[in-house]
Amino acid sequence: MNDDNSDRAPHGLRRASRLAHTGTTPNEMHGFVNPPVVHGSTVLFPDMETARTGGQRYRYGRRGNPTNDALEAVVSELEGAEATQLFPSGASACAMALAAVVKAGDRVILMDNVYAPTRAFAREVLTAFGATPQFVDPKDPDAVEAALGEPAAAVFLEAPGSLTFEVPDVPRIAAAAKAAGATVLLDNTWATPLLFRPLEHGCDLVIHAATKYFGGHSDLLLGTVSGSGEAIAAVKAARGLWGIHVGPDDVFATLRGIRTLDVRMERHARNAMIVAEWLEAHPKVARVLYPALPSHPDHALFKRDFDGASGLFGFSVRGEQARADRLVDALRLFAIGYSWGGFESLATAPIVNKVRSATRWPDEEPVVRLNIGLEDPADLIADLDQALEAMDA
Ligand SMILES: *Cc1c(COP(=O)(O)O)cnc(C)c1O
């Protein structure tokens, strides 16, 4: 599907070089580096024969255009996928990927730490369409294997979960799921394909909220699903049948953002580690939930499968929820907001047990989640320092 762009992405280049060169076709665009932002529903044909047989690359706006193809090519290249499909949001990408591979009567196994709207989609929509979701502890591969004792159509993972940051054993779970005939889906928004490539670890479909790090500037919503063979063919068919399309302006903004993904991720990770280490040494912090820290219980698994960490992590304090709320309210540089992955630092105090059912988070250990942005980490630490002080004032 993306072969037209392969001249700019020769095999053997390293990932950062491929990120810079995939999806541009200046020879077709009068020399301009970037693809045009193609607005269009109608595509014209030279004659009825071509219109009927589909003997030209583009036929209908909803089926694709050069702008959207360029972004699909970049994401496919980074994930090592045959093809990518674009969706209007990350939530829509998660929902449609599941809808594409699950039908009435099927069982679906989801890790208990998946993104809350993915959980809600499984519980409300898949159930309404006659499928049965089952949630399992992402840290208990035996429980996952036991759940696979009965036939399941799909297994859905997130690595790590974006509230509590447990890292599942992806290769082990994927192998068990494949052996049981299930399609394996993984929401890779946290790591980006620069740091983790699920298809290399046995997954069939990899999903991104491109809203987050791909866009990187808190100014768009977009989702992607990538894979090869039958799995991505099913997603492509479903996207067409449900009539889903993404307008080219948000695709253009995502393309602009993704070109700097490598440099941004390096800075997010460096800042996050400085802040995480500072928090870990703070007497008021119970636990830092960042798999890149050697003290994290999943650090060995993380080191085995990931090339690095991103800038989203959590920490917990002891006591009641109100303590975490007061801490977040006292922050001045960190803003309160959910949609992470942008250049500005954010904080929230999620109520973890509201969005899990197979596992339980200790009540007296409320979590604060931080999106570490591109500010100077000394300023972020100063802000956290005064807020931890103010928490008990
Ligand atoms: C934000 C997010 C999504 C949803 O993305 P939207 O574009 O906001 O719909 C899906 N999965 C994860 C892990 C996310 O953090």
The ligand as an SDF file (V2000), in Angstrom:
LIG
                    3D

 15 15  0  0  0  0  0  0  0  0999 V2000
   -5.3440    9.2590   25.0340 C   0  0  0  0  0  0  0  0  0  0  0  0
   -5.2820    7.8070   24.8390 C   0  0  0  0  0  0  0  0  0  0  0  0
   -6.1350    7.1750   23.9510 C   0  0  0  0  0  0  0  0  0  0  0  0
   -7.2260    7.9180   23.2210 C   0  0  0  0  0  0  0  0  0  0  0  0
   -6.7730    8.9000   22.3550 O   0  0  0  0  0  0  0  0  0  0  0  0
   -7.7110   10.1100   21.8980 P   0  0  0  0  0  0  0  0  0  0  0  0
   -7.0610   10.5870   20.6540 O   0  0  0  0  0  0  0  0  0  0  0  0
   -7.6840   11.1180   23.0070 O   0  0  0  0  0  0  0  0  0  0  0  0
   -9.0730    9.5590   21.6700 O   0  0  0  0  0  0  0  0  0  0  0  0
   -5.9990    5.8200   23.7730 C   0  0  0  0  0  0  0  0  0  0  0  0
   -5.0770    5.1100   24.4540 N   0  0  0  0  0  0  0  0  0  0  0  0
   -4.2350    5.6910   25.3230 C   0  0  0  0  0  0  0  0  0  0  0  0
   -3.2410    4.8550   26.0360 C   0  0  0  0  0  0  0  0  0  0  0  0
   -4.3110    7.0580   25.5510 C   0  0  0  0  0  0  0  0  0  0  0  0
   -3.5030    7.6230   26.4400 O   0  0  0  0  0  0  0  0  0  0  0  0
  1  2  1  0
  2  3  1  0
  2 14  2  0
  3  4  1  0
  3 10  2  0
  4  5  1  0
  5  6  1  0
  6  7  2  0
  6  8  1  0
  6  9  1  0
 10 11  1  0
 11 12  2  0
 12 13  1  0
 12 14  1  0
 14 15  1  0
M  END
$$$$
